């Protein structure tokens, strides 16, 4: 079978390898669609993520769907938690310290076939395409972030960074009750601002962290109730702190290239802001499927580029240049 392995910065190579043999409790899955995530781009552009690197050529890819050998169409939970630790047992499996994660601790989905635990396979309705199934993973992250944001009906919500995850966050925040949405992105990525505008958000071009004043003016001086940072950039954090009202809530969803995240401490302290860091997702697939199947969240229009597995290097190049929105590889 064909496999794409990451060998170092901007170095993805096609390999021919044997088809895997499922172990106990596993199923053999033919991979049908893989979304390229921002975290995959950290590996591609920086050689690692969050201080983690790989000592061997790694198969990336954790947003994916497939089909089992007995014909079941499935979305795939990329995180295999232990299920036995205190964190798992108290209902926080996304915080499990013994987790095995596709494309990070374990080889991921950029290959034709993979063996994966049956308990991590979620049946896909016939109305959802393979690419739709791959989009359920980032949608799950958006749902989990909005759960933690405690958005109330009528809330003023800002999303800082309008990549695919940011656009999903806008949609889920609206469903949670936000009455006013504002989105920021670099002016050079105007297609992302256009996509946010099409979802009903007011848009502001990022101004090196100085756009908070403009956002407060747009809320008649009140400020945002919730700001969701999805850019992985300290300037976006600065802008979010500035845009929030006193007592507001800042969700840190983006993964920064640097090891440290900074913020204007004096302003954040005077405002008494609450900072919440979002770790992946938990128990979100059933809701994600319902939202997509009922047409309440649009994932399909966000897939703007598709590549075969053999052209994965080119696919990552498109994604790294932030062309379009979601780039999907389809073996």
Buried (B, 14 or more C-beta within 10 A) or exposed (E): BBBBBBEEEBEBEBEEBEEBEBEEEBBBBBBBBBBBBBBBBBBBBEBEBEEEEBEEBBBBBBBBBBBBEEEBBBBBBBBBBBEEBEBBEEEBBBBBEEBBBBBBBBBBBBBBBBBBBEEBBBEBEEEBBBBBBBBBBBBBBBBBBBBBBBBEEEBBBBBBBBBBBBBBBBBBBBBBEBEBBBBBBBEEBEBBBEBBEEBEBBBBBBBEBEBBEBBBEBBEEEBBBBBBBBBBBBBBBBBBBBBBBEEBBBBBBBBBEEEEBEBBEEBBEEBEBBBBEBBBBBBBBEBBBEBBBEEEBBBBEBBBBBBEBEBBBBBBBBBBEBEBBBBBBBB
